[in-house]
């Protein structure tokens, strides 16, 4: 039986989702079977979409800073081509960057990490030049 959110996604996008899985829907998104599989994989690696790692953004930043990590609350991950594939609290560290790099190698596609302010509530799916401009993985 489909969950309410899946039924809403199907109604809005006309997409039923590969493997019974649904794409993040907090912005205008493009969907494909491939982006849906990537969302499923990222969820297995980093946890469910919308995941909060800390109860407080400031505490998250302080805690990560002590460890030499960078905390990105409400981060957005996009697949090359403007497909939003995951969102939630994200920590940039060697382990997570390595996981993303391995996935990008396997897919032979780029994944972009954006702040909430640049990756959420977009009027239309972003183009690759916009994603490249705002990508955080190459900045840290």
N, C-alpha and C positions, 0 to 999 in steps of 0.2 A: 504494500500500500504506500502510495506517495505521501510524503510529508507536505504540510501546508506550503512551506517555502518552495518546494519543488514544483507544486502546482502553480504557484504564482510565477515562478521563473518560466515555466512552460507557456503560461498564458501571455506573459509580456514578450518573451523572445521567440516563442514558437519552437523552442529547442527542448527536447526531452532529456538530453544528457546521456553521454556514453557511460556504460557500466553503472547506470542508476545514480550517477554523481552529478552535482550541480555546480555551476560556475558562480563566483562571487557577484553580487548584484547591487553594490552600493554606488554604482556609476553607470553610464552608458557603456556597455561592453560588447565586444565582438566575441562570438563563440565558434568553436570548431571542435571536431572530435579530438584533434591533437591538443588544443588548449585545455579541454576537459580532462584529458589523461594527465597533462602536466599539473593541473590543479590537484588531482587525486594524488599524484606522486609527492607534490610539495606538502600536502596535508599529512601524508605518511611521515615525511621528514621533519617538518616544523610544527605540526599540530593543526588543529582545525582553523578555518578562516575566522578572523575576528578574535583570535586568542590574545588574552592579556597576560603578560609575564609578571607584571608588578601591579599592585593596587594603586600606586602613585607614580606618575611620570617622573617627578623630581627624584623620588627614591630610586627608581630604575636607572636614571641617568647617573646618580651618585654611586650606586652599587657597581654599575658597569665601568664607570670611570676608574674606580679603585682597581679593577681587574685588567685595565687597559683595553676594554671593549667599548663599542659605541652602541648605545641604545636608541632605536628608532621606533617610537610609539606609533601605532597605526600605519605601519609601512605598507606599501603597495608594490607587488611584484607583477611585472608585465612581461609577456613573451614577445619577442620580435614580431612586428606586424600589428602591435597595438592590442593584443589579447591580454586582458587582466586575468592573472592566474592564481593569485593569492593575496590576502591582506591580513594584517594583525601586527602585534608587537614583534619586532625583529632585533636581534643582536648581531652586529657586525663583529665577527672575530675570525680567527684563522679557520676554525672548524666549520663554521657556517659558510664562509667564502669558499672553502674547499668543496663542500657539498654542492653548492650552486655551480661551481666550475665543472665538477664531474657531470652534473646533470646537463649543463650546456654542451659539454663535449659529446655526451651520449645523444643529445637531440640535434646537435650541429646547428643550434640556434642560440641567440643571445637572450638572456633574462636581465631585465632592468629593475633596480630597486629605487623606489621614489618615496619621498616624504609624503605624509598625508596631504599636506597643502598642495602638492603638485600632482598627486596621483589619484585623488578621490574627488567625487562630485564633478567630473569633467562633463562638459556639454556634449562632447562626442568622443569616440575612441581616439586616443592619441596616435600620431604618426611617429615613425622611428626617430626622426630628427629631434622631436620634442623629448622623447624618452632618452636619447643620448645626451641631450643638454642637461637633463635633471637626474641622471643616473648617479646613485651614491656609491656603488660598488667600486668605481674607479677613483673616487675622491678620497676614500679612506684606505 
